Amino acid sequence: MTEHNGKLGRRDFLRALGAGAGVAVATAAPLASEAVAVETTDEKLKARYKESDHIKAYYRVNRYPTK
């Protein structure tokens, strides 16, 4: 039999770490609030894609060879 001499073993450490993480998540959950995005109908329908120079370069560099 081995004596622990007050040392925390690896398994005990991981068990305590897991329990601490569970407690941290449980206490942080009520603090989180739901984010609400407010967009008008015009904002929802507007074009979001903008072909800028870096987008053009991406498509130019990543062209696949034709068959």
PETAZI-V899091 format. One record per residue. RES is the residue in three letters. PHI is phi in whole degrees, 0 to 359 (NA if undefined). PSI is psi in whole degrees, 0 to 359 (* if undefined). OMEGA is omega in radians with two decimals (NA if undefined). Layout:
RES:PHI:PSI:OMEGA
RES:PHI:PSI:OMEGA
This chain:
MET:NA:143:3.14
THR:254:148:3.11
GLU:260:138:-3.10
HIS:279:334:-3.14
ASN:52:35:3.08
GLY:79:4:3.14
LYS:275:148:3.12
LEU:268:120:-3.13
GLY:286:167:-3.11
ARG:298:316:-3.13
ARG:294:320:3.11
ASP:294:322:3.12
PHE:297:313:-3.13
LEU:294:324:3.09
ARG:296:317:3.13
ALA:292:323:3.12
LEU:296:317:3.11
GLY:296:319:3.12
ALA:294:321:3.12
GLY:294:322:3.12
ALA:294:321:3.11
GLY:297:319:3.12
VAL:294:320:-3.14
ALA:296:319:3.12
VAL:292:319:-3.13
ALA:295:325:-3.13
THR:278:334:-3.12
ALA:277:338:-3.08
ALA:301:316:3.13
PRO:292:340:-3.11
LEU:282:337:-3.12
ALA:286:137:3.11
SER:241:157:-3.10
GLU:281:131:3.11
ALA:276:135:-3.11
VAL:242:123:3.10
ALA:264:128:-3.13
VAL:250:111:3.11
GLU:232:139:3.06
THR:280:171:3.13
THR:297:322:3.11
ASP:296:320:3.12
GLU:293:325:3.13
LYS:291:329:-3.06
LEU:265:354:-3.07
LYS:289:156:3.11
ALA:286:130:-3.11
ARG:254:343:-3.12
TYR:277:126:3.10
LYS:233:121:-3.11
GLU:275:95:3.14
SER:262:181:-3.08
ASP:298:320:-3.12
HIS:289:331:3.06
ILE:291:317:3.10
LYS:298:319:3.12
ALA:296:320:3.12
TYR:300:311:-3.13
TYR:293:325:3.12
ARG:293:317:-3.11
VAL:288:325:-3.02
ASN:261:26:3.08
ARG:289:141:3.09
TYR:269:146:3.12
PRO:295:145:3.12
THR:283:151:-3.11
LYS:277:*:NA
